[in-house]
């Protein structure tokens, strides 16, 4: 064997060994650095994380005006460590896990001995500020065939206005009516569809009349209001509330399909009912958003951390982007080095065409019949 050939063979063996060694390394969660805003029970809270190597630092601001200095260590799932106010050691502890659109944050007060008081721990969901921004011009292509309502809810913010209009028009009538029950969710869909210039070949005049039936403004006025809200930099709060209501739509459908237990479905109905009763049109919602105000009250404080976790447990379709982690048993004086096992949200199961999708008939799961003007 020539010297050159032997050297090539040796290099190949060394490369193979190196690749095997890299593959054996533990998986590392995505970078946590960024700004986050609370949703649901965490509405009004903020979280800033700065990751440097295996260390994590930042601030946690609850609604009461306090500011905790956050410091801890990375774990395979996220991070964990202590929260300090005014130099006081271990005022509280935290454990967080990365989610596709943010983090799940567990706030753990300390007891009289300065140890984690797990019985008093509270869990909050936070969205990364990038997840609250409207879709960029680089839209993802929507499927050509009509999609199921769950696929629509999960992906409509990624599509162009024309694709949103086409797929919304193809939804079953009761599915469209369900979205229109919620004011923020419906206005979010409306301004996107209005961006396609209806009526047109994908969204005829009859569909536009149905869409704007309860509104006091046409597409031109709604688009003008959206532009004003964006200029005032308050659009993120509007999108956050729309996303919250869209998840109620999603959970209602899963309840109708028997993919969530009755206890969770009761939560969905209890939370959705008051929001439906407080329905307000686009001019009120967007006018308030332009002034930095919320036209309706924030989501209730006792909101279940994840309305669709039961659907995931029952083998249903993809769960909410932020799903409740299974929490470890902190029985010692320090937080464990490794976080809880969590497989994360179910993967996207692809496009569901009318032939394959379930045609859900909503009856009892709906909190109320569709209100009229």
QUISUL-V117535 format. One record per residue. RES is the residue in one small letter. PHI is phi in radians with two decimals (NA if undefined). OMEGA is omega in degrees with one decimal (none if undefined). Layout:
[[RES,PHI,OMEGA] [RES,PHI,OMEGA]]
//
This chain:
[[x,NA,-178.4] [x,-1.20,-178.9] [x,-1.11,-179.7] [x,-1.11,-179.2] [x,-1.20,179.3] [x,-1.13,179.4] [x,-1.14,178.7] [x,-1.10,179.1] [x,-1.11,179.7] [x,-1.12,178.3] [x,-1.10,178.6] [x,-1.12,179.2] [x,-1.13,-179.7] [x,-1.10,178.7] [x,-1.11,179.7] [x,-1.10,178.7] [x,-1.12,178.9] [x,-1.10,179.2] [x,-1.12,177.9] [x,-1.13,-180.0] [x,-1.16,178.2] [x,-1.13,-179.5] [x,-1.13,-178.5] [x,-1.40,179.9] [x,-1.17,178.8] [x,-1.10,179.6] [x,-1.14,-178.5] [x,-1.93,179.1] [x,-1.15,-179.7] [x,-1.10,-179.2] [x,-1.02,-176.1] [x,-1.68,-175.4] [x,-1.00,177.7] [x,2.61,177.2] [x,-1.87,-176.7] [x,-2.30,176.5] [x,-2.19,-175.8] [x,-1.25,174.5] [x,-2.23,179.5] [x,1.05,179.8] [x,-1.11,-179.7] [x,-1.65,-178.9] [x,-0.99,-178.8] [x,1.63,178.2] [x,-1.63,177.2] [x,-2.42,-176.7] [x,-2.51,176.3] [x,-2.13,-178.0] [x,-2.13,177.1] [x,-2.31,-176.9] [x,-1.64,177.0] [x,-2.44,-176.0] [x,1.12,178.7] [x,-1.61,-179.2] [x,-1.67,176.3] [x,-2.34,178.4] [x,-2.34,178.8] [x,2.78,-179.6] [x,-2.39,175.1] [x,-2.20,-178.9] [x,-2.06,172.5] [x,-1.32,-175.6] [x,-1.27,-174.5] [x,-1.38,177.0] [x,1.57,177.4] [x,-1.27,174.9] [x,-2.36,178.3] [x,-1.67,171.1] [x,-1.53,-173.5] [x,-1.80,175.4] [x,-2.59,-177.6] [x,-3.02,-177.2] [x,-2.11,174.0] [x,-1.22,171.4] [x,-2.23,-179.8] [x,-0.97,-177.3] [x,-1.60,-175.9] [x,-3.13,-179.3] [x,-2.85,177.6] [x,-2.78,-178.4] [x,2.97,-173.3] [x,-2.10,176.8] [x,-2.13,-173.1] [x,-2.18,174.1] [x,-2.13,175.1] [x,0.99,177.2] [x,1.45,179.0] [x,-1.25,-177.0] [x,-1.18,172.8] [x,0.86,174.3] [x,-1.08,177.2] [x,-2.85,179.5] [x,-2.24,177.8] [x,-2.48,171.7] [x,-2.50,-179.4] [x,-2.30,178.1] [x,-2.27,179.8] [x,-1.24,173.3] [x,-2.22,-176.7] [x,-0.96,-177.2] [x,-1.99,-178.2] [x,3.01,179.5] [x,-2.43,170.7] [x,-1.79,-169.1] [x,-2.04,177.6] [x,-1.85,177.7] [x,-1.64,-173.7] [x,-2.11,178.0] [x,-1.13,175.0] [x,-1.67,178.0] [x,-1.56,-177.6] [x,-1.07,-179.8] [x,-1.62,-179.8] [x,1.37,179.5] [x,-1.79,179.5] [x,-1.06,177.5] [x,-1.71,-174.0] [x,-1.11,-178.0] [x,-1.09,-178.7] [x,-1.78,-177.6] [x,-1.15,178.4] [x,-2.27,-173.9] [x,-1.99,-178.6] [x,-2.36,175.9] [x,-1.85,179.6] [x,-2.21,174.8] [x,-1.73,172.1] [x,-1.13,-177.0] [x,-1.02,178.3] [x,-1.18,-179.4] [x,-1.28,-177.4] [x,-1.64,-179.2] [x,-1.38,176.2] [x,-1.12,-178.9] [x,-0.99,178.3] [x,-1.38,177.5] [x,-1.07,179.4] [x,-1.44,-176.6] [x,-1.23,171.7] [x,-1.49,-179.3] [x,-1.20,175.6] [x,-1.45,175.9] [x,-1.02,178.1] [x,-1.28,178.9] [x,-1.39,176.9] [x,-1.00,-178.0] [x,-1.95,176.5] [x,-1.28,-178.0] [x,-1.01,-179.2] [x,-1.14,177.6] [x,-1.12,178.6] [x,-1.07,-179.2] [x,-1.03,-176.5] [x,-1.25,-168.6] [x,-2.23,-172.0] [x,-1.10,-179.6] [x,-1.24,180.0] [x,-1.60,-170.8] [x,-1.67,174.5] [x,-1.24,178.0] [x,-0.94,-179.6] [x,-1.15,178.2] [x,-1.19,176.3] [x,-1.08,179.7] [x,-1.07,-177.9] [x,-1.12,-177.0] [x,-1.30,177.4] [x,-1.14,179.7] [x,-1.08,-177.9] [x,-1.48,178.3] [x,-1.17,175.6] [x,-1.09,-175.3] [x,-1.02,-178.8] [x,-1.22,176.9] [x,-1.26,175.8] [x,-1.12,179.4] [x,-1.10,179.1] [x,-1.11,178.0] [x,-1.09,-176.5] [x,-1.23,175.1] [x,-1.17,-175.1] [x,-1.83,-171.7] [x,-1.21,-178.9] [x,-1.12,179.9] [x,-1.08,-177.5] [x,-1.19,179.2] [x,-1.17,176.7] [x,-1.05,177.4] [x,-1.22,-176.0] [x,-1.07,-175.4] [x,-1.17,176.9] [x,-1.19,178.9] [x,-1.15,178.5] [x,-1.06,177.9] [x,-1.17,178.6] [x,-1.53,178.9] [x,1.29,179.0] [x,-1.30,-0.8] [x,-1.31,179.6] [x,-2.66,-174.0] [x,-1.21,179.6] [x,-1.77,-179.0] [x,-2.48,-174.0] [x,-1.23,-175.8] [x,-1.06,179.9] [x,-1.09,178.4] [x,-1.16,179.2] [x,-1.16,177.6] [x,-1.05,178.4] [x,-1.12,-177.4] [x,-1.11,-175.8] [x,-1.73,-173.3] [x,-0.94,-175.3] [x,-1.77,-178.9] [x,-1.56,177.5] [x,-1.87,-179.3] [x,-2.41,175.9] [x,-1.61,-176.9] [x,-1.06,-178.4] [x,-1.04,-179.8] [x,-1.19,-179.9] [x,-1.12,178.7] [x,-1.16,177.2] [x,-1.14,179.1] [x,-1.15,178.2] [x,-1.07,178.8] [x,-1.07,179.8] [x,-1.17,178.8] [x,-1.08,178.6] [x,-1.14,179.6] [x,-1.11,179.4] [x,-1.48,176.1] [x,1.08,176.6] [x,-1.99,-173.8] [x,-1.22,-178.6] [x,-1.05,-179.9] [x,-1.14,176.7] [x,-1.04,-179.1] [x,-1.13,178.8] [x,-1.10,180.0] [x,-1.20,177.2] [x,-1.10,179.2] [x,-1.10,178.7] [x,-1.04,-178.9] [x,-1.19,177.1] [x,-1.11,176.9] [x,-1.23,172.6] [x,-1.17,175.3] [x,-1.03,-178.5] [x,-1.04,-177.8] [x,-1.19,176.9] [x,-1.07,178.3] [x,-1.11,179.9] [x,-1.12,175.6] [x,-1.14,179.8] [x,-1.10,179.9] [x,-1.59,178.2] [x,1.26,-177.3] [x,-1.80,174.8] [x,-2.39,-179.8] [x,-1.19,-175.0] [x,-1.05,-178.9] [x,-1.09,178.8] [x,-1.19,179.8] [x,-1.13,176.0] [x,-1.13,176.3] [x,-1.07,-179.1] [x,-1.04,-179.0] [x,-1.15,-178.5] [x,-1.16,-179.8] [x,-1.38,-176.1] [x,-1.25,-176.6] [x,-0.96,179.5] [x,-1.07,179.0] [x,-1.13,179.1] [x,-1.17,179.7] [x,-1.15,-179.0] [x,-1.62,-177.3] [x,-0.93,175.2] [x,-2.38,-172.9] [x,-1.42,-172.4] [x,-1.09,-178.5] [x,-1.12,178.8] [x,-1.26,-177.4] [x,-1.13,-177.4] [x,-1.27,175.7] [x,-1.11,177.1] [x,-1.16,180.0] [x,-1.12,179.7] [x,-1.12,178.1] [x,-1.62,-179.2] [x,1.35,-179.1] [x,-1.91,172.6] [x,-1.76,-177.1] [x,-1.26,177.1] [x,-2.30,-179.7] [x,-1.12,178.2] [x,-1.17,175.6] [x,-0.91,-176.0] [x,-1.02,-176.9] [x,-1.16,-178.4] [x,-1.61,177.0] [x,-1.03,175.8] [x,-0.98,-176.1] [x,-0.95,-179.5] [x,-2.64,-176.7] [x,-1.23,-174.2] [x,-1.99,-179.6] [x,-1.07,-179.8] [x,-1.17,177.6] [x,-1.12,178.5] [x,-1.15,179.7] [x,-1.13,-179.2] [x,-1.50,179.1] [x,1.39,-179.5] [x,-1.38,-178.8] [x,-1.35,-173.0] [x,-0.93,-178.9] [x,-1.39,175.9] [x,-0.98,178.5] [x,-0.95,177.2] [x,-1.88,-177.8] [x,-1.99,-174.5] [x,-1.23,178.9] [x,-1.38,171.9] [x,-1.41,-170.5] [x,-1.57,179.3] [x,-1.31,177.5] [x,-1.64,178.7] [x,-1.52,-178.2] [x,-1.84,-178.8] [x,-1.61,-177.1] [x,-1.53,-178.4] [x,-2.36,177.5] [x,-1.24,180.0] [x,-1.16,-178.5] [x,-1.24,-177.6] [x,-1.96,179.4] [x,-1.39,-179.5] [x,-1.21,176.1] [x,-1.27,179.3] [x,-2.71,-176.9] [x,-1.39,179.6] [x,1.43,-177.4] [x,-1.19,178.8] [x,-1.11,-178.9] [x,-1.32,179.2] [x,-1.10,-176.5] [x,-1.66,174.6] [x,1.59,-175.7] [x,-1.43,177.1] [x,-1.89,179.3] [x,-1.51,-178.5] [x,-0.95,179.9] [x,-1.25,-176.8] [x,-1.79,-175.6] [x,-1.31,176.1] [x,-1.42,177.8] [x,-1.63,-174.8] [x,-1.45,172.3] [x,-1.83,-177.5] [x,-1.48,176.6] [x,-2.31,-177.6] [x,-1.05,-176.1] [x,-1.09,-179.6] [x,-1.21,179.3] [x,-1.05,-177.1] [x,-2.57,170.7] [x,-1.24,-178.1] [x,-1.09,178.2] [x,-1.26,178.5] [x,-1.97,177.4] [x,-1.15,none]]
//
